[in-house]
Amino acid sequence: MFALSRALIMRVGTGLVGIFNNIAVENISGFKLLLTTELMLKHEYYKAFVAYAGCNMVLAAAAAALCAFIAPAAAGSGIPEVKAYLNGVDAHSILAPSTLFVKIFGSVLGVSAGFVVGKEGPMVHTGACIASLIGQGGSRKYHLTWRWLRYFKNDRDRRDLITCGAAAGVAAAFRAPVGGVLFALEEAASWWRSALLWRTFFTTAVVAIVLRAFVQLCSSGTCGLFGEGGLIMYDVSAAKVTYSAPDVLAVILLGIIGGIFGSLYNYLVDKVLRTYSIINERGATVKILLVITISLLTSICSYGLPWLATCIPCPTDASASCPNTDISGNYKSFQCPSGHYNDLASLFLNTNDDAIRNLLSTSTVKEFHISSLFIFFIAVYCLGVITYGIAIPSGLFIPVILAGACYGRLVGRLFEPISKLDVGLFALLGAASFLGGTMRMTVSLCVILLELTNDLLMLPLVMLVLLISKTMGDIFNKGVYDQIVKLKGLPYMEAHAEPYMKHLVARDVVSGPLITFSGVEKVGNILHALTSTGHNGFPVIDEPPFSDAPELCGLVLRFHLLVLLKGKLFSRDRVLAGDEVLRRFAAFDFAKAGSGKGIKVEDLDIEEEEMDMYVDLHPITNTSPYTVVETMSLAKAALLFRQVGLRHMCVVPKSQGRPPIVGILTRHDFSPEHILGLYPHIRFRK
């Protein structure tokens, strides 16, 4: 019952945040675009640019200030960090309440500022942050705690809840509940249990219900400018899906293009991120100035490039009003006379969601000039590259979908004489190819796109283009999230062992010196080890008179030692404490602390005379740690370490008559940098 209530709060909370994000973005962007359009209609073009660029820069500066001063960890997508956390990397502040706050409001401000970014990646991070906040019983720092949640404070429960939170974020961002489950399975989670399948499915189902309820509420006009465009849904089901051999060839071509463009995109993003990391080290002010500079450049492109387009006569059979003077629509008038529209303005002077909807529009073959599509693709591709990495919450899904849909529609126009597919469907396939080429996902992307576009008949072609683009991209480099994880220095463990690991055994990579404790240890020895090292786990060795011979008792964690020392359950003699520890401490005292809430060595107040006293470690020792024999293949040890989700693995000797433990393997010991540093020539062995 507790678990169900906790999960329900997380799911409803993620759904409400998704609704808030969409309503806020639509209303803020709508106000900005209405102001710009009104000035354009009065032919006050310079004032229109100043208003448009000014609004963008103010919003961008606000988003950057939040990131720079409150939560730097909130910058970027957040998916690489969540992926690393679910792999066992507990990086600083990535799931803190301050990060959640900045992620929500910074994402709203950044997307509203007109950047070529999306709110979908940040929604995944937001869902994970909400799950983490609930999973750790709230936040003591901000005086938000719930006592009944304390019973779930362990690594596995929190990891499962954050996996559900990531799935809920995808469901809230894309209105794709099944896609959210598959995203968590394919991309986010490193460990998957059968119980997680129905939990994530239940999570995304609740989110979908919450979203549906608010969409119904907002359809009556009670949410301001929020309307159909707020929650992404690109319905292409009206187009007739028939295809022949030339169409399949075009799909193969799109897959190849997507793989090439996607791998190039990943390469450029990697280089830009390395450059920005150097710039951002200069302080918060420099971060904000960089964001404002990119905002101004984006505004110049969005407002200036439509002047290169020629005015197009409105189609006589247009289903929407033409020209359009609202905040969204296919036919933006911009500077054109009555009865004409500017196709580039219909893409640039819109929210990113509406621009994608325009590109995916069906039965509008001649709506966009080929030259306009080419200009928009180049601009979005370049702006997407240089925008990711600045100090704002920014998702990669929307820029990639925008660019992919653009060249997909372009290919559709070129194949128009011999193709039976609608150009809007070509745009969908282009978006799929670019997504596959950058992110290297297949199943989850396929289902997300089909849920987005409401057209199951496109399933075979979407599957084909994703497989081709992923295969093509893998030839050149890794997926964009994998590259970002590596760039951030997060020690992510891959699902497979490196080939050279089969030539090594566990003892070959054990780091030293090994620090061990006796079952009943001196307080001074423990304090010295905690002060002089950053180790998180220590082997406990039982020696006579507590055992017949030295033997491995188990593993004790740093945090548990700190709790025990702070409680000062010491004795002058080297004796067992018995049940005294259980009477003095509650089980909750040893539960995993949330971010920033743990006891530190500096918090201990140990008197000089207490340094020679003893403390019994048996009650807090894990007496069944995972152990491997020293001669086990390093490749097997690495797979076991990852699949079980360990932080420590004890290496024990193969023969008797030796110390009961050889060393401890941690995530660091499996890293290529550590192994190749010890054995630089082993990478060349087959």
N, C-alpha and C positions, 0 to 999 in steps of 0.2 A: 504493500500500500504506500509506504514511504517513497519507494523508488518510482512508482507510477505518478505520484503527486509531484515529485521533484522533476521528472521528465516532462510532465504536462505543463508545468510553469515555464520550463525552458522553451518548449515548442510554441506555446502561445506568445511568449515574449519575443521570440525570433520573428514570428509572423507579424506582430504589432510593429516591430522595428522596421521590417520590410515595407509595411504600409506607410509608416511615417516617412521613411526615406523617399518613397515614390511621390507621396503627396507634396512633401517639401520641395523636392527637385522640380516637379512640374509647375508648382506655383511660383517659385523664385525665378526659374528660367522663363516661365510664361510672362511674368511681369517685365523682365528684361527685354524679351523679344517683342512684346506689345509696344513698349516705349520706343524701341528702335524702329518698328514698322510705322508707328504714327509719325515720327519725324521724317521718315523716308517719303511718306505720302504727301507731306508738306514740302518736299524737295529740299529739306534742310539736311543735306547729306553729311556735312562735316559734323554737325551737332549729333546726328545719328551715330556716327562712328565714335565720337567722344563719349556718348552715353553708353554705347555697347561695350567699348573697351574699358571705360571707367568702372562699370558694374562688374565686368569680368575680373579686373585687377583687384578691386576691393574684396570680392568673394575669395579670390585666390590668396590674397594676403592674409585674410582671416583663417583660411584652412591651413596655410603654412605656419602661421603663428601658433595655432593649436598644436601642430605636430612638433614644431621646434622647441616650444617652451614647456609643454605639458607631457606629451608622450611621443618621443621620437620613434618608438617601436611601431606606432600606428601608420607610418608612411609606407607606401607601396601597397601591393595586393593583400598580403597576409597569408595567402595560400601556401607559399613555401615555408613560412614559419609554423603554420598549423601542421603541415605535412611532416616537418622535422620533429615537432612535439610528439606527434603520434608515432614517430619512429623511436622515441626515447630521449630526445634532446630537449631539456627544460631550459630554454634560453630566457634571459632576463626580461621580465615585463611584457612578454608577448601576449599574455592573457590577463594582464592586470586590469582592474576597474578603470584606471585612467586611460588605458589603451582602448577599452570599449567605448568610453565617452568620446574620445577624439575620433575613433573610427566611425562612429555614427554621424557626428556633426561635421567632421572634416570631409567625409565622403559626400554629404549633402552639398556642402559649400564648393568642393572641388568639381563635382559634376555640374553643378549650376553655373560655375564659372566658365563653362564652355570648353574645358580641356577635352582632348581626345582620350578620355578614360571612361571606365564604367564603374558602377557601384556593385557589380556582381562578385568580384574577388573580395572586396571589403565586407560584403554580406556573409561570405563564408567565414571570414575572421571574426565578424561580429557574433555569428551563431556559436562559434567555438568559445569566445569570451564569455557569453552569457552562460553557456554550459559550465565553463570553469568556475565562474562566480557562484553558481548554484552548487556545483560539486564540492567546493571547498567551504560551504556553509556561510557564504557571504564574505564580507571584508571587515576585519577588525579596524583597519586603518581609517575607513570611512564610516565606522559605526553602523554597518549594515550586516548583521549576523542573524542566523536562524539556527537555534539550538537543535531542532529536530533533523537538520541536515548533517550533523556531525557523524552520524552512523555510516556515512558513505565515503569517508575521507580515506580512500586508499587508491593506489596507482591504477589498478585495473578498472574500478568503477569510474574514476575520473576520466580515464582514457576512453572508455566506452561512451561516456556522456558527451565528451568533446567530439568524438566521431559522429554521434547523432547531431550535435550542434552544427558541424560542418555540412552534413547532409541537409539540415534544416535551412542553412544559409543559401544553398543552391536552390532548394525548393522555393524559398521566398523571393529570390532574385529572378528566377526564370519561370516561375509557375510550373515547375517540372518536378513533381514529387518523386516519380520513379527515377528520373535522371539524377536527383539528389542522392538516392540510395546507391546508384551505380557509381556516381562520382566518389562517394565515400569509400566504396569498395575498390575502385580501380586506381584512384589517384591519392586519396588522403591517408587511408589506414594502412599501417604496416602489419598489423595482426588482426585477423578476422575470425570471429567465432560465429557459430550458427545462430546463437541467441541475438547477436548484433543485427542480423538481417531483419528480423521482425521488429526489433526496436527502432532501427532507422526508418523502416517502412511506416511504422506507427507515427514516428516523429514527423515525417514529411506529409503524411495524411492529415495530421492535425494542422500543420502549417497551411496546407492547401485549403482546408475548410475555413480557417481564419481569413486567408486572403480572399476567398470567394465571397465571404460575408461582407467584407469591406468594399469589394468591387461592386457588389449589388447596391450597397449603401451609397457609394460615390456616383453610380450611374444616374442618380436623380439630380446631380449637380450640387450636392451638399459639401463637396470637397474643393471648392474654388475652381482653379483651372485644371485640376486633376481630372483626367478622363480616360479614354481608351488607351492613350499613349503612356500612362504611368506605369502600369505593370506590363512588362514586355510580352507582347503576343503578336506574332507576325503570321496572320492567317493567310495561307496561300492555297487553301483547299478549293477555292473557286476555279483554279486553273485545271484544265484537263491534262492528265498525265498520260501521254502516249509517247513512246520513243522507239527509235530504230537504230540501225548500225551507226549512222553518222553521229547520233546523239551519244552513243556509248563511247565512240572515239573522242568526242568533245569532253566527256566526263573523264576519260583517261588523261587527256591533255590538262584538264583542270587539276587533277590529282598531282601530276608532275609539276605544274606551275606552283601549286600550293606547297609542295615539299621544298622546292627551290626557294621560293619567296619566304617560306616559314623558317627555314634554316638560316637564310640571310638575316631575317628579322631577329632571330635569337642571337646571332653573332653581333649585330649592331647594338642590341639592347645590352649585351654583356659589356661591350666597349664603353657605352654611354654610362652604365652603372659604375664602372671602374673610375671613369672621369669624375662623375658626380660625387663619389665617395671621397675623393680627394678634396673637391670643392667644399663639400658639406662639413669637412673637419675644421673649417675655419670659423665655425660658430653659427649661432641661430640667425644672426642678421644676414649673413651671406646666404643661408638657406632661403630666407624669405625673399631676398633680392633675386635669387635665381628663379624662384617660382613666379615672381612678378614679371621677370623678363620673358619667360616662356609663355605666360599669359598674354603679354602684349604681342608677341610673335603670333600666337594662335589667333588673337583678335584681328590682327592685320590680314592674315590669310583668310579667315572666315568672312571678313567684310570686303577685303580688296579683290580676291580672286573672282567673285561673281561678276565684277565689272568686265572681266575678259570674255564672258559668255554673251552670245547674241540672244536677243529676245525671240521667243518662239510663240507663234499664234496658238491660242488655246484650242484644244481639240473640240470639235463640235459634239462629240459623244462622251464628253468627260462626265464621270459620275459625281465628282466633287466640284465645288465652285471654283471657277477659274476667271481671273487670277484670285489667289487666296491672300487675305490680309489678316488671318488669324495667327495664333502662335504656332500652328502646325499645319501641314497639308502638302500636297504634291506640287502645287502651282503657286509659287511665291512670285509676287509682282516685282519686288525690288525696285529698279529704276525704269521698268518697262511701261509702255503706254497701256491704256485700257484694251482688254482683249488679248494681251500677251503675258507671258510669264518668263522668269529666269530660272533655268533648270539647275544651275550651280547654287543659286540662292536657296532653292528648295532643299538642297543637301547641307549647305554650310549654316544657314540661318535657321536651324531647327535644333531641337534636342537630338542627341545621338540616337535615342530610341526611335524618334520619328524619321530621322534620316535613313535608318535601316529599314523601317517600314516602307518608306518611299522606294528604296532600291529593290525591295522584295515585292513591290506591287505588281500584280498580274494584269494582263490585257492592256498594257501601256507600253508597247514596243518602242515607239518613237519619242517617248517622254523625255529622255535624256540623250543629248548629242554624244557621239563617241568621244569627241574631244573633251567634253565636260566630264565624262566618266574617267578619262585618262588623267585630267588635271586633279580631280578629286581623289583618285587613288594615290597619286604621287604625294599630294599634300597630307592625306590621312596617314599614309605609311610613314612618312618622315616625322610628322608631328607625334604619332604614336610612339616612335622610337625615342625621341628626345624628351617626351613628357614623362615616361615611366622612369622613376628614380628620383624625381624631385620630391620635396618634403610635403606631400599630400597623400591621403589614402587614394589609391588608384588601381583599378582593375584592368586586366589585359583582354578580357573576353570581348568587350564592346569594340575597342580599336581593331582587333583582329577580325571580328564579324563585319565591321564597316568596310575595311580594305578588301576582304575576301568577297563580300557581296558585290563590291564595285567592279573588280576584275571579272567576277563571274558573269555579271550582266554585260560587261564588255565582250567577253567571249560569246555570250548568247547573241549579241548583235552581229558579230562576225559570222556566226554559224546560222544566222537567220534564214538564208536562202535554202539550206538543205536540212534544217532541223524542224522537228515537230514540237519540241519543248518550249514552253513560255519563257521569256527572258527573266521573269521573276523567279522561276524555278532554277534557271542557270545561276542567278544571284545566290540562291540558297545553297547550291552545290559549290559555288565559289567560296562562300563563308565556311562550309564544312571542310573544304580542302585546306584553307588557310589555318583553321583551327587545328586540324590534324597535323599540319606541317610545323606549327609552333609548339603545341602542347603535347603532341604524341599520344593522345588518348583516342580510343576508338569506340568502345561500347557505350560509355557514359555520354560522350559527345553525340553519338548517333541518336540516342533516346532523347537527350535534351533538345536537340534540333527538331526532332519529330514532334515532341510535346509543344515546342515553341510555335511551330508552323501548322500544326493540326492537319498534316497530310501524310498518312501512313503509306500511300502509294509510292512515295519517294524513297521508301526504305532501301530497296536494292541499290539504287544509284548513290544514296548517301553512304551506305556501307562500302561500296566500291571506291568512292572518292576518298574516304577516310583511310582505307587500307593503303591505297597508292600513295597518298600524301605522307602518311606516317613512315612508310617504308622508304620513300624518297628522302625525307628529312633525316632519318636515322643514318643515312650514308655520310652525312656531313657533321652533325653534332647532336647533342642531347636535347631533350625538351627544355622549354624556357624555364619551367619551375625547377628542374634539376640543376640547371646552370646557376640560377639565383641562389639555391641552397648552398651550392659549392662556393659561390662568390662571397656569401655571407660568412663562410667559415664554419658552418654548422656540420658537425660530424655525423652526417647521415649514412646509415648502413644500407647498402643495396640488397635486393632480394637474392642475389647470387654472389658467390665468393669469387674473388679475382683468380685468374688461372694460376698465378705464381704461388698462391697459398697452399696448393696441394704438395708443394715441395718443402713445406715447413711443418713443424709440429708446435704444439701449444707452448712448450717451454722456451722456444726460440725467440719469442717476442715479449716475454714477461718483463715488465719494467721493474727496476729496483731503486733503492733498497726496500725490502719488504718490512713493514712495521706490524708487529703482532702484539696482542695483549694476553696476559694470563687470565684464567677464569675469574680469579680474585686479584685485581690489579691495584697498584698504588695510584692514588689520585694524581700525584705529581707527574708520573709517567704518562698518564692519559692526557693531562693538560698540556704537557710538552708536545705530544704527538699532534694534538688538535691545533696547537699554535704554530708549529713548525711546518705542517703539511696542509694541503688542501684535500686530502683523501676523504672520500665519503664513506668508505667501508673498511673495516679492519678485521682480520682473522682473530679468533679467540682460541687459544691453545690451553687445554687442560693438562696440568702437570701434577706429579705426586705432591701432596697426599690426596689430591682430588681424583686421580686416576692412577692406574698401575704403571703406565708409561705415557710419554707425551702423545696426545692425540688431538685432532681437530674437533673442537667443540662446535664451531659454527662461525657466523659472521655478525658483527655488530655495526650498526649505522652511526654515522657522525651525529645526526640529530638526536638519536636516542641517547647517546653518551652525554650530550649537552643537557638534555632533560634530566638525566640521572644525576649529573654533577650539580645542577642548579637546585635539585631537591636535597642535596647534602646527606644522603643516606650512607654515611661513612661508619667505619668501625676501626678501632685501634689494632685489632688482631685480624689476621688473615683467615677469616671464617666466612661461611656461606650465610647469606642474609635470610634465606628461607622465604616465608610468605610476607615478610615485612614490606617488600617492594610493592606487592599487590595491594596491601592495605594503604600504603602511602600515596600511590599514584592510581589514577583512573586510566582506562584503556585509551580514552580520548587524548590524554596528555601526550601519547606517543604517535598520534595520527599525523599524517603528512601535513605540514603547514602550507598555507597558501603563499602567494607571492609576497615577499617582504615581511612575513609574520613569524619566521623561525627565530629560535634563540641563537645568538652569536656568542663566540668565545668572549667577546668584550662584555657581555652581559653577566658573566660569571663573577662571583665574589668569593674567591677561595682564600681563606686565611693561610698564613705561613705554616702554622702547626697542622693544618689539615692536609698539607702536601704529602706527609708521610703516612697518612691514614689509607685504609683500603676500602675498595668498593667492589661488590659482587656483581659481575656482568652477566651471570647465567640467566637471570630473569628477562633480560632484554636482548638476548642473543638468538638469532635465527639458527636453530640447530639442524636445519635441513637445507643448506644452501646448495645451489647447483655446482657440481664438481665435475671436472674432466681429468683423465689421467694425462700426465705430462707428454706422453707419446702420441696423443690423439692428433690427427691431421688438423692443421690450422683451418683449412677450408670447412671441415665438419664442425669445428668449434665455432666458427663465424656464423654458420647457418643456424646452429642451436642457439647462439647468443641472440640473434635477431628474431627468430621465430618464437622464442619463449618470451622475448621482451625483457632481457636482463640488463642490469647495470653492472653487476659483478659476477665473475665466474672464477671459482677457486680451482687452481691447478694443483693436483696432489701427486706425490711420487709414485712411480710404478713398483718400486721395491721397498721392502721394510728396512728398518735400521737407519732411516734418514729422518730429518725433520718432517712433521706431518703435512706440511704445505710448501709447495715450491714457489708460489706467487699467486697474484690475482690478475685476471684479464679484465680490462675495461674497454669501453668503446674506443678510447685512444689507441689501445694496443692493436686494434684491427684496422686502423686507418692506413691508407697507402703511404702517407708521408712518414709514418713511424716505421713501417715495415721496410720500405725502400731506403729509408735512412740507415737502417741496420744492415740491409743486404742490397746495395745499389745495383748489383748485376743480376739479380734474380728475375727482374721483369722480362728479361730476354729469354728465359727458359720456357720451353713449351710444356 
